[in-house]
Amino acid sequence: TIINAIALKEAIRSLGYQAEVLSSIEIFKVADVFTKKNALKLLEDGNILILGGGTGNPFFTTDTTAALRALEIEADYIFKATKVDGIYNKDPKKFSDAVKYDSLTYDQAIKEKLEIMDQTAFTMCREHQKEIIVFNFLDGDQLGKLLKGKKIGTRIHP
């Protein structure tokens, strides 16, 4: 995930934005170590943060790390970059009649058993009313649109 974080940082920078990678795992010369103080300072300086490398602890997925860190720094959103352009009622690669959601609530996602992220991360976001935006990272235009405030992908909200 560190290599992906570095690639994402470079993609964001190529769009004209400031970005930095932080990691809970010490990887000098590649990424600074995550601390809340360091993260908040970088945000204050106008950076977009990419948090790679997980929590540095076993049994925690990158989804859980994203939720944990977003809550810790009081981020406005969690961006979940995937291989599809949002959340569907069923797998759009297997079913041509799959319907994409532009927006849905946490309760709706639970009722419909939509697998957005691991349960720990999803529960943390739900309990703290943190909005998640799921978008297709492989479509080069989507990241730029998202950073410019355009509505893309699927938004999960309270």
Helices and strands as residue ranges (DSSP letters): H 2-14, E 19-23, E 32-33, H 36-44, E 48-52, H 62-72, E 77-82, E 87-88, E 100-101, E 103-105, H 106-111, H 119-127, E 131-136, H 140-147, E 154-157
